[in-house]
Amino acid sequence: MSKQDIKNKKGVTLDDLAGMVQRGFESVEKRLSSHDEQFKSINVRFQEMDEKMDLHFDILSGRIKDLSVRKSEEYYNLDRRVTRLERKASISK
């Protein structure tokens, strides 16, 4: 019996099945290739966003430190002023 003689009930040969499988794999490969390109562009966008976030984090971190230092200085100055006022009013501890 040859390959052409081996048929199932619908008349499909092994060569027909092999061709169908091959076309299916080719179709899947094309779609996966398309997805790879999309993932590459998404990856580039994520890297750009990550760099921007790092930059903004550094800026905000610096601002928070500056604010903390200023508030500490303000607190210290206010504490000194209140202490002086308490001494003058003779209510200090």
Backbone as CSV, one residue per row, in Angstrom:
resi,resn,N_x,N_y,N_z,CA_x,CA_y,CA_z,C_x,C_y,C_z
1,MET,0.839,-1.176,0.000,0.000,0.000,0.000,0.891,1.248,0.000
2,SER,0.559,2.205,-0.835,1.310,3.455,-0.881,0.631,4.501,-0.004
3,LYS,1.308,5.665,0.163,0.737,6.741,0.967,-0.597,7.198,0.401
4,GLN,-0.685,7.211,-0.900,-1.914,7.673,-1.533,-3.062,6.691,-1.288
5,ASP,-2.734,5.440,-1.102,-3.772,4.425,-0.892,-4.345,4.470,0.521
6,ILE,-3.530,5.004,1.475,-3.980,5.045,2.871,-4.864,6.275,3.031
7,LYS,-6.147,6.063,3.156,-7.098,7.166,3.294,-8.047,6.850,4.434
8,ASN,-8.541,7.925,5.087,-9.560,7.686,6.095,-10.926,7.807,5.437
9,LYS,-11.962,7.813,6.187,-13.315,7.812,5.643,-13.612,9.041,4.790
10,LYS,-12.976,10.179,5.063,-13.247,11.400,4.317,-12.331,11.534,3.105
11,GLY,-11.444,10.649,2.905,-10.573,10.671,1.746,-9.338,11.532,1.923
12,VAL,-8.859,11.702,3.139,-7.674,12.514,3.409,-6.480,11.588,3.526
13,THR,-5.422,11.912,2.782,-4.215,11.084,2.823,-3.270,11.607,3.903
14,LEU,-2.239,10.808,4.184,-1.232,11.241,5.148,-0.505,12.481,4.648
15,ASP,-0.290,12.585,3.343,0.348,13.778,2.780,-0.538,15.004,2.986
16,ASP,-1.860,14.819,2.840,-2.796,15.931,3.085,-2.715,16.376,4.541
17,LEU,-2.688,15.407,5.456,-2.602,15.723,6.877,-1.280,16.437,7.205
18,ALA,-0.203,15.947,6.615,1.103,16.562,6.846,1.104,18.011,6.352
19,GLY,0.494,18.237,5.206,0.399,19.592,4.661,-0.427,20.496,5.566
20,MET,-1.527,19.968,6.097,-2.373,20.748,6.999,-1.613,21.140,8.259
21,VAL,-0.889,20.174,8.801,-0.120,20.436,10.022,0.960,21.485,9.748
22,GLN,1.641,21.330,8.610,2.690,22.280,8.253,2.117,23.688,8.092
23,ARG,0.989,23.828,7.407,0.366,25.149,7.246,-0.066,25.715,8.602
24,GLY,-0.529,24.860,9.466,-0.912,25.316,10.804,0.269,25.858,11.574
25,PHE,1.393,25.143,11.510,2.593,25.614,12.201,3.110,26.917,11.595
26,GLU,3.051,27.042,10.273,3.480,28.279,9.619,2.612,29.450,10.072
27,SER,1.319,29.212,10.183,0.398,30.257,10.627,0.710,30.683,12.054
28,VAL,0.951,29.697,12.900,1.276,29.988,14.301,2.591,30.757,14.380
29,GLU,3.579,30.381,13.589,4.868,31.056,13.602,4.715,32.525,13.191
30,LYS,3.899,32.781,12.171,3.675,34.162,11.737,3.048,34.980,12.861
31,ARG,2.074,34.407,13.532,1.421,35.131,14.624,2.392,35.364,15.782
32,LEU,3.194,34.365,16.117,4.158,34.521,17.201,5.219,35.565,16.845
33,SER,5.626,35.591,15.590,6.590,36.587,15.145,6.009,37.990,15.315
34,SER,4.745,38.142,14.981,4.058,39.425,15.152,4.008,39.815,16.626
35,HIS,3.718,38.848,17.478,3.663,39.104,18.920,5.045,39.474,19.462
36,ASP,6.085,38.836,18.944,7.450,39.165,19.375,7.750,40.635,19.110
37,GLU,7.383,41.125,17.925,7.613,42.530,17.584,6.829,43.450,18.522
38,GLN,5.601,43.078,18.824,4.791,43.886,19.734,5.415,43.910,21.130
39,PHE,5.887,42.762,21.591,6.511,42.699,22.915,7.801,43.520,22.948
40,LYS,8.544,43.530,21.859,9.769,44.334,21.815,9.426,45.808,21.971
41,SER,8.391,46.278,21.268,8.029,47.691,21.370,7.488,48.011,22.761
42,ILE,6.747,47.091,23.348,6.243,47.297,24.708,7.409,47.339,25.692
43,ASN,8.386,46.481,25.500,9.559,46.449,26.371,10.316,47.773,26.307
44,VAL,10.462,48.326,25.110,11.131,49.616,24.951,10.355,50.693,25.704
45,ARG,9.036,50.680,25.572,8.207,51.672,26.266,8.347,51.539,27.782
46,PHE,8.377,50.311,28.291,8.551,50.097,29.731,9.917,50.612,30.197
47,GLN,10.943,50.393,29.404,12.269,50.877,29.775,12.284,52.403,29.839
48,GLU,11.635,53.051,28.858,11.565,54.513,28.871,10.806,55.012,30.097
49,MET,9.696,54.357,30.409,8.908,54.749,31.569,9.703,54.529,32.854
50,ASP,10.452,53.442,32.922,11.260,53.137,34.100,12.313,54.226,34.320
51,GLU,12.944,54.669,33.226,13.952,55.726,33.327,13.311,57.031,33.806
52,LYS,12.141,57.356,33.267,11.447,58.574,33.678,11.050,58.497,35.151
53,MET,10.570,57.339,35.570,10.162,57.172,36.968,11.367,57.301,37.895
54,ASP,12.502,56.738,37.504,13.715,56.869,38.312,14.116,58.335,38.454
55,LEU,14.049,59.067,37.342,14.398,60.483,37.373,13.459,61.252,38.293
56,HIS,12.165,61.025,38.143,11.192,61.725,38.984,11.311,61.316,40.444
57,PHE,11.627,60.054,40.695,11.828,59.600,42.070,12.996,60.344,42.704
58,ASP,14.086,60.468,41.947,15.254,61.183,42.468,14.915,62.640,42.762
59,ILE,14.162,63.273,41.865,13.771,64.669,42.070,12.900,64.798,43.315
60,LEU,11.900,63.938,43.422,11.000,63.994,44.576,11.733,63.673,45.880
61,SER,12.632,62.728,45.823,13.397,62.374,47.012,14.207,63.577,47.498
62,GLY,14.822,64.295,46.573,15.574,65.490,46.932,14.680,66.563,47.527
63,ARG,13.501,66.727,46.940,12.567,67.729,47.465,12.093,67.371,48.872
64,ILE,11.849,66.102,49.105,11.413,65.663,50.435,12.512,65.916,51.460
65,LYS,13.760,65.636,51.089,14.882,65.896,52.005,14.971,67.384,52.314
66,ASP,14.853,68.228,51.269,14.904,69.677,51.485,13.780,70.130,52.397
67,LEU,12.602,69.609,52.172,11.447,69.981,52.988,11.661,69.539,54.437
68,SER,12.198,68.355,54.607,12.458,67.832,55.949,13.457,68.714,56.685
69,VAL,14.512,69.112,56.000,15.526,69.971,56.623,14.907,71.314,56.990
70,ARG,14.116,71.890,56.067,13.486,73.182,56.348,12.531,73.088,57.527
71,LYS,11.742,72.032,57.562,10.789,71.869,58.669,11.526,71.660,59.984
72,SER,12.633,70.944,59.973,13.424,70.756,61.188,13.974,72.089,61.675
73,GLU,14.467,72.906,60.745,14.981,74.220,61.108,13.858,75.100,61.659
74,GLU,12.704,75.052,61.025,11.561,75.835,61.498,11.149,75.383,62.892
75,TYR,11.102,74.083,63.115,10.737,73.547,64.423,11.741,74.008,65.481
76,TYR,13.020,73.917,65.154,14.062,74.330,66.092,13.918,75.814,66.427
77,ASN,13.722,76.646,65.392,13.573,78.088,65.614,12.339,78.397,66.458
78,LEU,11.228,77.728,66.170,10.012,77.957,66.955,10.202,77.506,68.407
79,ASP,10.875,76.394,68.596,11.126,75.897,69.947,11.963,76.905,70.731
80,ARG,12.979,77.469,70.094,13.815,78.493,70.759,12.987,79.723,71.117
81,ARG,12.126,80.150,70.194,11.316,81.342,70.455,10.335,81.108,71.601
82,VAL,9.705,79.935,71.618,8.758,79.622,72.689,9.491,79.544,74.024
83,THR,10.656,78.947,74.032,11.447,78.847,75.265,11.789,80.239,75.788
84,ARG,12.208,81.127,74.909,12.524,82.501,75.323,11.288,83.214,75.866
85,LEU,10.151,83.018,75.184,8.910,83.656,75.654,8.492,83.105,77.016
86,GLU,8.651,81.808,77.203,8.306,81.200,78.492,9.203,81.759,79.602
87,ARG,10.480,81.927,79.327,11.405,82.488,80.334,10.995,83.915,80.693
88,LYS,10.698,84.707,79.685,10.312,86.096,79.938,9.008,86.175,80.718
89,ALA,8.117,85.224,80.441,6.836,85.230,81.149,6.928,84.477,82.467
90,SER,8.091,83.976,82.778,8.350,83.213,84.007,7.469,81.981,84.133
91,ILE,7.261,81.328,83.018,6.464,80.088,83.054,7.287,78.893,82.553
92,SER,8.579,79.088,82.397,9.376,77.979,81.893,9.518,76.903,82.950
93,LYS,9.873,75.771,82.546,9.939,74.602,83.421,11.168,74.605,84.258
